[in-house]
Amino acid sequence: MRASVLVGIILIVAGAAIYFRAGFTTREKVIGVGPLSVSAEEEHPVAPWIAGAVVIAGIALVAAGARNKN
């Protein structure tokens, strides 16, 4: 399997996951005193058009890799 096809498949899966999850969440340790700690979660939304662009780029890479194989 060509590298471009593999990267294209990864982009398609990543774009679909970003679209359906609508972003990602990070956890940050705010305060830590002895055995006690306080952490905060922060959501980072991702615009749906970005996920669509990633999927389209993945499809283009898969198509280009398949075309060059013949």
Secondary structure in CASP SS format (residue, H / E / C, confidence):
PFRMAT SS
TARGET T0000
AUTHOR 0000-0000-0000
METHOD secondary structure of the structure
MODEL  1
M C 1.00
R C 1.00
A H 1.00
S H 1.00
V H 1.00
L H 1.00
V H 1.00
G H 1.00
I H 1.00
I H 1.00
L H 1.00
I H 1.00
V H 1.00
A H 1.00
G H 1.00
A H 1.00
A H 1.00
I H 1.00
Y H 1.00
F H 1.00
R H 1.00
A C 1.00
G E 1.00
F E 1.00
T E 1.00
T E 1.00
R E 1.00
E E 1.00
K E 1.00
V E 1.00
I E 1.00
G E 1.00
V E 1.00
G C 1.00
P C 1.00
L E 1.00
S E 1.00
V E 1.00
S E 1.00
A E 1.00
E E 1.00
E E 1.00
E E 1.00
H E 1.00
P E 1.00
V C 1.00
A C 1.00
P H 1.00
W H 1.00
I H 1.00
A H 1.00
G H 1.00
A H 1.00
V H 1.00
V H 1.00
I H 1.00
A H 1.00
G H 1.00
I H 1.00
A H 1.00
L H 1.00
V H 1.00
A H 1.00
A H 1.00
G H 1.00
A H 1.00
R H 1.00
N H 1.00
K H 1.00
N C 1.00
END
